[in-house]
Every structure is written in structure tokens, then in C-alpha cells.
Amino acid sequence: MTVPAVLLPLAFNGLYQLRGKPVDFAGLDGAMSLATMITPFTLLLCAGGALIGWMVSSRLHKTSRPST
């Protein structure tokens, strides 16, 4: 999920630039700067989501087991 979360803003930044709209990070250097800023945040968000999903899943499996 991190790769699409980084590539999508880069694609929109490029599309806005191609349409002639002003962007904060223009050109290839701007795209690299934007990717450098976005990547750590998306890694944290994806890891946090995976951790929450794992915790919920493990709790559901614990409650669905028959007691012996």
C-alpha cells in the first residue's frame, strides 16, 4: 500500500503541472522531493493500519475458539 500511496500524489502533481496549474514542487526534482516527504508518513500509516488489523484479527480468533 505504500507504493500506491506515494505514486498517486506524484501522478496528480504531474497532471496538474501538465495542465498548466501552479504546483509547489515542479519538475523531476520536485517529484523526488515530494516522494521523499510522503514516503515516511505513508510507511507509518500503512504499518499502523497493519498493526491495528493484526490486533483486531487476533482478538477475533481468540473469541471464536471454543473453550475447553
Protein Blocks (a to p, Z undefined) as FASTA:
>chain_A
ZZmmmmmmmmmmmmmmmnopacfbgcjklmmmmmmmmmmmmmmmmmmmmmmmmmmmmmmm
mmmpccZZ
